[in-house]
Amino acid sequence: MQIAQMIAAYAVTEVLAGHNLTVSMPKALSRVRQATPQQQAAAQDLSYLTLRFYAEAAAYLAALTPKPVSDDRIHALLLVALAQLLHSDADHFTVVNQAVEAAGATRLRWAKGLVNAVLRNFLRQRAELQSRFTAREEVVFNYPQWWIDLLKQQYSEQWQAMLVQGNQHPPMTLRVNVRKTSVQAYLETLLQAGMAAQALGGAAVKLEKPVPVHQLPGFAEGWISVQDAGAQWAAPLLDVQTGMRVLDACSAPGGKTCHILESVEAEVTAVDLEPVRLQRVADNLHRLSLLAHVKLGDAGNADWYDGCPFDRILADVPCSASGIVRRHVDMKWLRRPQDIERFATQQQQILSNLWQMLAKGGKLLYVTCSVFHQENDMQIQHFLSQHTDAQRLPVLFNESDLPCVLAKGGQLLPTSAHDGLFYALLQKL
Ligand SMILES: C[S@@+](CC[C@H](N)C(=O)[O-])C[C@H]1O[C@@H](n2cnc3c(N)ncnc32)[C@H](O)[C@@H]1O
C-alpha cells in the first residue's frame, strides 16, 4: 500500500497542477515500475478517493500545518493518507505507517517526521477539527463553492442529493449487443461466471460490482459494451429508421454510434475531432462487427462534409461533464466557472453548423453529460430563438422500458442507476 500511496500522490500532484487524471494516472504509474497490478489498481482507487474528498482532506491538512507543506509530493501524500483515514476502512495505524514509509522513500529528511506528526495529530484531534468545518459547504460536500452555488440556484430541491450522488462510486452498466445475444442469455452467462447483475430495461445490465472489461464474458467477441444506462437513451430517442443517413458528429469512443447500428440497419457517419479517440470508434465497430464511415472532422465547421443532408444527427457535444463527475472526480477541481460559458459558446457553434447538414423533416438529438442549464436548456432556448425552421419535440422517456430520474425538459438527474445527461430533440421544419 505504501507504493500505492506514492503513485496516488504523484497523480494527485499532477491534477492539482492542472492536468487531467486520465493523463496523470498513466504517467504516475509509469514512474513506479516495480508496482504489481494489485498495487496499480490500489493506486488508482486512492487517487479517486483523494480527489473525491479533496476539499475535506485539504481543510484538515491546512488546520494541522501552521504553514503550507513546501514539497508538492509530500503535500499530496498527506492528502492521500487523510482521505484514507476519513473515508476508507483501512486500519488507521497501518495507513499512518505506510505514509511515513512512503515519505521516507522521497529522501527528504524532514518529511517522515512531518507526515508522522500530522497524521497522528489528525487521529487525536479529528472530532474537534470536524466541528470547525460544519458551516463550510465546500468541505461538507467536497465541491468548489461556485459549483455548489450554481446547483443551488438551478436545482433548489435536488442540489444536495446531486452533490452527494456525485461523490458515490459510479455504477458499471453494460449494453447487450442484441445482434449477437439477448439480455436474458447474457444475464445467465454472467451468473455462471459468478458475476451478480441486474437488468435495468432496454439492453442495459448493471453489474453489482465493477470488473475490468477483459474479465467480462464475450467482451472481445462483441456481446456487450460498457455504457451508462442514461446514455443508452440516445439511440432510441434519435428514432433512426432502416436505411437512413445518420451523422454522429462527436462520436468517440463510439458508444452511441455502435448502439444505433446494433438497433437498426442505417448508413452512419461517425465524426470526431481527436484522431486517437477516433481510432477507438473504429476499434469498437470492429469488435462489435459493425460498419460505419469513420471521419476525422470538426463538428463546428463543414470542411469534411460531402453536402448530402442527413436524416438524423446526433450531437453529443463536448461539455463540462458535470453530470458524470463521479466518473471524472478531477473535473470538480479542474473546471472554472468561466469554462461553462466557453463550452456553451463551442456547443452553440457546433449546433448551428450541424443544423445546415440536417434534411428538411429530419431530427437532431442534442446531448450533454452536464447538469448545468447554460449548456442544456438555455442553450436550446437560445438556438430556437435564432432558428425559425426548428421545433423542439418532446423527449419521451418510456420509463417502463428503461427507468430514469427526470428533472424537467429532458434533464436526467444522476442516480445510482444512471449518470446525469441532457437530451433535446429538434426537428427541421
Ligand atoms: C461526450 S464525448 C462523445 C461520446 C460518444 N458520443 C459516445 O457515446 O461514445 C464528446 C466527443 O466530442 C469530441 N469533440 C470535441 N470537440 C469536437 C468538435 N469540435 N468536433 C467533433 N468532435 C469533437 C471529443 O473528442 C469527444 O470524443
The ligand as an SDF file (V2000), in Angstrom:
LIG
                    3D

 27 29  0  0  0  0  0  0  0  0999 V2000
  -19.1610   13.2800  -24.9160 C   0  0  0  0  0  0  0  0  0  0  0  0
  -17.8830   12.7290  -25.9140 S   0  0  0  0  0  0  0  0  0  0  0  0
  -18.7650   11.7370  -27.0710 C   0  0  0  0  0  0  0  0  0  0  0  0
  -19.1300   10.3640  -26.5800 C   0  0  0  0  0  0  0  0  0  0  0  0
  -19.6580    9.4950  -27.6940 C   0  0  0  0  0  0  0  0  0  0  0  0
  -20.7910   10.0800  -28.3520 N   0  0  0  0  0  0  0  0  0  0  0  0
  -20.0460    8.1170  -27.1810 C   0  0  0  0  0  0  0  0  0  0  0  0
  -21.2200    7.8810  -26.9160 O   0  0  0  0  0  0  0  0  0  0  0  0
  -19.1630    7.2580  -27.0890 O   0  0  0  0  0  0  0  0  0  0  0  0
  -17.5470   14.1440  -26.8630 C   0  0  0  0  0  0  0  0  0  0  0  0
  -16.6080   13.9270  -28.0220 C   0  0  0  0  0  0  0  0  0  0  0  0
  -16.5800   15.1200  -28.7800 O   0  0  0  0  0  0  0  0  0  0  0  0
  -15.3110   15.2250  -29.3810 C   0  0  0  0  0  0  0  0  0  0  0  0
  -15.2050   16.6240  -29.8340 N   0  0  0  0  0  0  0  0  0  0  0  0
  -14.8820   17.7210  -29.1210 C   0  0  0  0  0  0  0  0  0  0  0  0
  -14.9490   18.8140  -29.9080 N   0  0  0  0  0  0  0  0  0  0  0  0
  -15.3300   18.3840  -31.1320 C   0  0  0  0  0  0  0  0  0  0  0  0
  -15.5550   19.0310  -32.3710 C   0  0  0  0  0  0  0  0  0  0  0  0
  -15.4310   20.3610  -32.4980 N   0  0  0  0  0  0  0  0  0  0  0  0
  -15.8920   18.2800  -33.4280 N   0  0  0  0  0  0  0  0  0  0  0  0
  -16.0280   16.9330  -33.3270 C   0  0  0  0  0  0  0  0  0  0  0  0
  -15.8160   16.2760  -32.1770 N   0  0  0  0  0  0  0  0  0  0  0  0
  -15.4840   16.9900  -31.0960 C   0  0  0  0  0  0  0  0  0  0  0  0
  -14.3610   14.7740  -28.3170 C   0  0  0  0  0  0  0  0  0  0  0  0
  -13.1440   14.3580  -28.8880 O   0  0  0  0  0  0  0  0  0  0  0  0
  -15.1650   13.6350  -27.6760 C   0  0  0  0  0  0  0  0  0  0  0  0
  -14.7720   12.4180  -28.2240 O   0  0  0  0  0  0  0  0  0  0  0  0
  1  2  1  0
  2  3  1  0
  2 10  1  0
  3  4  1  0
  4  5  1  0
  5  6  1  0
  5  7  1  0
  7  8  2  0
  7  9  1  0
 10 11  1  0
 11 12  1  0
 11 26  1  0
 12 13  1  0
 13 14  1  0
 13 24  1  0
 14 15  1  0
 14 23  1  0
 15 16  2  0
 16 17  1  0
 17 18  1  0
 17 23  2  0
 18 19  1  0
 18 20  2  0
 20 21  1  0
 21 22  2  0
 22 23  1  0
 24 25  1  0
 24 26  1  0
 26 27  1  0
M  CHG  2   2   1   9  -1
M  END
$$$$
